[in-house]
Amino acid sequence: MNFAGTLKRFFGPGRSVSEEFFEGLEDLLIEGDFGAVPALKLVDALRAFSKKERITEPAPLRERFIALLREGLLSADPDGAVGGEAFAVILLLGVNGAGKTTTAAKLASRYRSLGKKPILAAADTFRAGAVNQLKIHGEKLGIRVVAHQQGGDPAAVVYDAAEAALAGGGDLIIADTAGRMHTKTALVEELKKIDRVLETKLAGKTPRRFRWLVLDATTGRNALTQAETFHQAVALDGCVLTKYDSSARGGIIFSLASELKLPALFICDGEGYNHIRPFDSGAFAEDFAGLG
């Protein structure tokens, strides 16, 4: 049984509301990557509600539990934010293996369907195969990919992507950046250089830059550690969760919101280009609780 099924059963019949119930719920949330502090706060709120309403069975607490889950999430509208810009740049950050390259392709496909003219920038010039992988995605989608040789300057790739956008009417650059575990100094300097390149090349257009962290949802609390590292180095705008299937417990999304104030923007739950969906806090809270 997956985590959502376990949580659903926890609120099922045959259990009474007691201190043991609330302690068990707290342990279960922590097991689901919820985080100790936010789990404690949520359970305390549910305990107070139960006492006030004199609830003795778990079932009546379900609705309040989902409401508390929803309140702990941050909402965002990445489609509207990007789509509303005359010219935008999305920088995808994250460690190797998180799925940045595939996510770049999914986003390019999605935003093209929303009327944008995306260009993919193969700015991960360090990982062997990253450039070719993005080129293959571009060919399948019919979307232009700007790339240099492996080991090249990522900022130069973004510069050429901006040049291609200006020449061909593109209005969205999606850059797949290197996934090595940067030191904070190296990461900041690399992004500053990319910013300078964009400001120089796109003078007058003042493009909006989005910095999105791509996280593998199956890595659990390690994803929070990654997010902390990148968020401390640069100002992230939000996160994209990949590989969100039955093995992903989902609590990490609540930790990102409560501990780092980072909204989840998209969830990817398959390999297809259409397997990406905007994050819906209400639907997610219900799914997490096994009550969707």
C-alpha positions in Angstrom: 0.0 0.0 0.0 1.3 3.5 -0.9 1.6 6.3 1.6 -1.7 7.9 0.7 -3.5 4.6 1.2 -1.9 4.2 4.6 -3.0 7.7 5.6 -6.5 7.0 4.3 -6.8 3.9 6.4 -5.5 5.7 9.4 -8.7 7.9 9.3 -10.9 4.8 8.7 -13.2 3.0 11.1 -12.1 1.0 14.1 -10.0 3.7 15.7 -10.8 6.2 18.4 -9.6 9.8 18.7 -7.1 9.8 21.6 -3.6 11.0 22.4 -2.3 7.8 20.9 -4.2 8.7 17.7 -2.5 12.1 17.4 0.9 10.8 18.2 0.5 8.1 15.5 -0.6 10.7 13.0 2.5 12.8 13.8 4.8 9.8 13.3 3.0 9.0 10.0 3.4 12.5 8.7 7.1 12.5 9.5 7.5 9.2 7.8 5.9 10.8 4.7 8.6 13.4 4.5 6.4 16.1 6.1 9.0 17.3 8.5 9.0 17.2 12.3 8.1 20.9 12.9 5.3 21.3 10.4 3.9 17.8 11.4 3.8 18.9 15.1 2.1 22.2 14.2 -0.5 20.5 12.1 -1.3 17.8 14.6 -1.6 20.3 17.4 -4.1 22.3 15.4 -6.1 19.1 14.6 -5.9 18.1 18.3 -7.3 21.6 19.4 -10.1 21.3 16.8 -11.0 17.9 17.9 -11.2 19.0 21.5 -13.3 22.1 20.7 -15.8 20.1 18.6 -15.7 17.1 20.9 -14.9 14.7 18.1 -14.3 11.1 19.2 -13.9 9.3 15.8 -11.4 9.9 13.1 -13.8 10.2 10.2 -15.2 13.6 11.1 -11.6 14.9 11.3 -10.8 14.2 7.7 -12.2 17.4 6.2 -10.4 19.5 8.8 -7.2 17.6 8.2 -7.3 18.3 4.5 -8.1 22.0 5.1 -5.0 22.2 7.4 -2.9 20.5 4.7 -4.1 23.0 2.1 -3.4 25.9 4.4 0.2 24.7 4.7 0.8 25.0 0.9 1.8 27.9 -1.2 0.0 28.7 -4.4 1.5 30.1 -7.6 0.5 30.4 -11.3 3.6 29.6 -13.4 1.6 29.5 -16.6 0.2 32.9 -16.0 3.5 34.4 -14.8 5.5 33.1 -17.8 2.7 33.5 -20.4 2.1 37.1 -19.3 5.7 38.2 -20.1 6.6 39.6 -23.5 9.9 37.9 -23.1 11.0 35.5 -20.3 13.9 33.2 -19.4 13.5 30.1 -17.3 16.7 28.8 -15.6 16.3 25.2 -14.5 18.6 24.4 -11.5 19.2 21.2 -9.6 21.5 18.2 -9.0 22.3 15.6 -11.6 19.6 13.0 -11.9 16.7 15.2 -10.9 15.3 15.3 -14.4 16.1 18.9 -15.5 16.7 18.0 -19.2 13.4 16.2 -19.6 11.6 18.9 -17.6 13.0 21.5 -20.0 11.5 19.7 -22.9 8.2 19.3 -21.1 8.0 23.0 -20.3 8.9 23.9 -23.9 6.1 21.7 -25.2 3.7 23.1 -22.6 4.4 26.8 -23.2 4.3 26.4 -27.0 0.8 25.0 -26.6 0.0 28.1 -24.6 1.1 30.4 -27.4 4.8 31.0 -26.5 7.7 30.6 -28.9 10.3 28.7 -26.8 13.9 28.1 -27.5 15.8 25.5 -25.5 19.3 26.4 -24.3 21.7 23.4 -23.6 23.5 25.3 -20.8 24.4 22.0 -19.0 27.8 21.7 -20.8 29.3 19.5 -18.1 27.3 16.4 -17.9 28.2 13.9 -20.7 25.2 13.4 -22.9 23.2 16.3 -21.7 23.5 18.4 -24.9 22.6 15.4 -27.1 19.7 14.5 -24.9 18.3 18.0 -25.2 18.9 18.0 -29.0 16.9 14.8 -29.3 14.0 16.3 -27.4 14.1 19.4 -29.6 14.0 17.3 -32.8 11.0 15.3 -31.5 9.2 18.4 -30.5 10.2 20.6 -33.5 11.7 23.2 -31.1 15.0 24.9 -31.7 17.9 23.9 -29.4 20.9 26.2 -29.0 24.0 24.2 -28.0 27.8 24.4 -27.8 30.3 21.6 -27.3 30.6 19.8 -24.0 32.7 21.8 -21.6 31.8 25.2 -23.1 30.7 28.3 -21.3 27.0 28.1 -20.2 26.6 31.9 -20.3 27.7 31.8 -24.0 25.0 29.2 -24.7 22.4 31.5 -23.2 23.8 34.4 -25.1 23.4 32.6 -28.4 19.9 31.4 -27.4 19.0 35.1 -26.8 20.4 36.0 -30.2 18.4 33.2 -31.8 15.3 34.4 -30.1 15.8 38.0 -31.3 16.4 36.8 -34.8 13.6 34.3 -35.0 10.9 35.9 -33.0 11.3 33.6 -29.9 9.9 35.0 -26.7 10.9 32.3 -24.1 14.3 30.8 -23.4 14.4 27.6 -21.3 17.9 26.9 -20.1 18.9 23.5 -18.9 21.8 24.3 -16.5 24.5 22.1 -15.1 23.5 19.7 -12.3 26.8 19.4 -10.5 26.6 20.2 -6.8 27.9 23.8 -7.0 29.6 25.6 -4.2 27.4 28.6 -3.4 30.1 31.0 -4.7 30.4 29.1 -8.0 26.7 28.9 -8.5 26.1 32.6 -7.7 28.9 33.7 -10.0 27.7 31.5 -12.9 24.1 32.9 -12.6 25.4 36.4 -12.3 27.3 35.9 -15.6 24.2 34.6 -17.3 22.3 37.6 -16.0 24.9 40.0 -17.3 24.8 38.3 -20.7 21.0 38.5 -20.9 21.0 42.2 -19.9 23.6 43.0 -22.5 22.0 41.0 -25.3 18.4 41.8 -24.5 18.9 45.5 -23.6 15.5 47.2 -23.8 13.5 44.0 -23.5 14.1 43.6 -19.7 13.3 39.9 -19.7 11.8 38.4 -16.6 14.0 35.6 -15.2 12.6 32.7 -13.4 14.8 30.4 -11.3 13.1 27.1 -10.8 14.6 24.2 -8.9 14.0 20.7 -10.2 13.7 18.1 -7.5 13.3 14.3 -7.7 10.2 13.7 -5.5 11.3 10.2 -4.6 14.4 11.4 -2.8 12.4 12.5 0.3 14.1 14.7 2.8 17.2 14.9 0.7 15.2 17.1 -1.7 14.8 19.6 1.1 18.5 19.7 1.7 19.1 20.3 -2.0 16.5 23.1 -2.0 18.1 24.7 1.1 21.5 24.7 -0.6 20.3 26.3 -3.8 17.9 28.7 -2.1 20.6 30.1 0.1 22.8 30.6 -2.9 20.3 32.2 -5.2 16.7 33.5 -4.9 14.6 30.6 -6.2 11.0 31.3 -7.4 9.7 27.8 -6.9 10.2 24.1 -7.5 9.3 21.5 -10.1 8.8 18.0 -8.7 9.7 15.1 -11.0 9.2 11.4 -10.8 6.0 11.9 -8.7 4.6 8.4 -8.7 3.5 5.8 -6.1 6.9 5.7 -4.5 6.9 9.5 -3.8 5.2 10.1 -0.4 4.7 13.8 -1.1 5.3 15.4 2.3 8.4 17.2 0.9 6.1 19.7 -0.7 4.8 20.8 2.7 8.4 21.1 4.0 9.3 23.3 1.0 6.4 25.6 1.8 6.7 25.7 5.6 10.5 25.7 6.0 11.7 27.6 2.8 8.6 29.4 1.7 9.0 27.9 -1.8 5.9 27.0 -3.8 5.6 23.9 -5.9 5.0 25.0 -9.5 4.6 21.8 -11.5 4.4 18.0 -10.9 5.8 15.6 -13.4 4.4 12.1 -13.2 5.6 10.3 -16.3 8.1 10.4 -19.2 5.7 11.8 -21.8 5.9 15.5 -22.8 2.4 16.0 -21.5 3.1 14.4 -18.2 3.5 17.7 -16.4 0.8 19.6 -14.6 0.5 22.8 -12.6 0.5 22.2 -8.9 -3.0 22.4 -7.4 -2.9 22.7 -3.6 -6.4 21.6 -3.0 -6.1 18.5 -5.2 -2.7 17.7 -3.8 -3.9 17.9 -0.2 -6.7 15.5 -1.0 -4.4 13.1 -2.8 -1.8 13.2 0.0 -4.5 12.3 2.5 -5.7 9.4 0.3 -9.1 11.0 0.1 -9.0 12.5 -3.4 
